[in-house]
Amino acid sequence: MSLEEQLVRAPAISDTALVPDAVPVAAEPVPRKRPGADGETGLVSEVFLGRQPIYDARREIQAYELLYRAAARDTAAVVTDGERASAEVMLKAFLEIGLQTVSPSRPVFINYSEPLLGVAPIIPQDRCVIEVLETVAVTGSTRACLEKLKSLGYRIALDDFTYSERLTPFLELADFVKLDVRAQPAEEFHRQIEFLRGFDAQIVAEKVETQQELDRCMAWGCELFQGYYLRKPETLIGKRVPSNRLSLLALLSECVNSSSSADAIGSVIQRDAVLTYNLLKLANSALYRHVCEIHSPAQAITMLGLDFVFRWVTLLVLAGHHNCPSGYLDFALQRARTCESIASFVNCHSSEAYFVGLLSALDSMLNMPMAAIVEPLPLSPEIKAALLRREGRLGAVLEAVTAYETGRFDVALRTGINVPVLQKAFWEAVEYASAMLASLNVSTARVP
């Protein structure tokens, strides 16, 4: 399941009608400073990535944990947006610095928070361990995501682990379990190790800071070790050429179009020199085996696969999300989900209705006129007509939702969609958006 689907899927609403008893209050964005004309500075910038080795009992490096770094002098990661941080780590490791530089032969551990579990990494399976943060809740959905990642060949690590019975479904899938040496008394640490012997996972002792702690962990059966005593994290530096924001929107819109082909997506990419360069660099990486050199975006997409390209674009969008106020995200998710829920009442495709609802909030998010956002994008005439003039079936969906948001029930009724249907969809979307934002805004501050 794609990240987009993870963010917008929720249980379908029933046909039970509700009588409107209150005027809805839509999430209200606040004014923002207008970005530059191209959405980015366009200048080459330095990027930074932390890495800390993971050793075996012979003091040989077996893997690296990759750590988010915002600046060269940072010695720890203070992360307020876990999804963006993980996206940046993957892009830096795989593209901007290069996995051959970051870790020529060993796998890398990359932190994953809950919303990212639906997105497989762009790093090859044999080189990547997905480190599930301790904030991820054990649910049927999260377990299914981990099972899917395992089926694709990725290994799973559980970070900052402390046993409780509710974590058993994750333990059954784990290849590594990381125990913090300093988070609990030595006796309790030992008990954790003894319990974990019943599962098929290697134990990683992390935050080892003395020879005594290292010796004790070895004696008790830990197999891998990480910490300042062995080696502090180091910072690697690379170069980034920012992608144009409108190019990314165009590419994302093409990727979510179920009828798009490799040629269609490739034509969007080749209009942007930076995207073209980055995709060809990915495709010609030594990590992918191919008979001849890849010379065009369409060739690269055919070789890498449409799913890979969608994951790559998702990471670019996440990594380029610079602290958008939650009011904008709430507003966009809420409207998109409402549009998706009522699409069937006018015989629209739910994914198209969702996309129209999402794009309809971009004028506020980007502080740009809707026409300036929509016209450069390779959208269908139906979607453009809906966004710019509220025409067609998709336009009726958007008109009904925006009218309901502002309490103009007479306008909503003229679209042919009943107000009780709108009310139920709207309030379900409000709850859904709040739940999604709560998971997206969980603090994942980490000290290496």
Secondary structure, DSSP 8 states (H G I E B T S, - for coil): --HHHHHH------S------S--------------TTSS----EEEEEEEEEEEETTS-EEEEEEEEESSTT-SSB--S-HHHHHHHHHHIIIIIS-HHHH-SSS-EEEEE-GGGGGS--SS-GGGEEEEE-TT----HHHHHHHHHHHHTT-EEEESS----GGGHHHHTT-SEEEEETTSS-HHHHHHHHHHHTTSS-EEEEES--SHHHHHHHHHHT--EEESTTT---EEEEEEE----HHHHHHHHHHHT-TT--HHHHHHHHTTSHHHHHHHHHHHTSTTS--SS---SHHHHHHHH-HHHHHHHHHHHHHHT-----HHHHHHHHHHHHHHHHHGGGGT--HHHHHHHHHHTTHHHHHTS-HHHHHTTS---HHHHHHHHH--HHHHHHHHHHHHHHTT-HHHHHHTT--HHHHHHHHHHHHHHHHHHHHHHT----B--
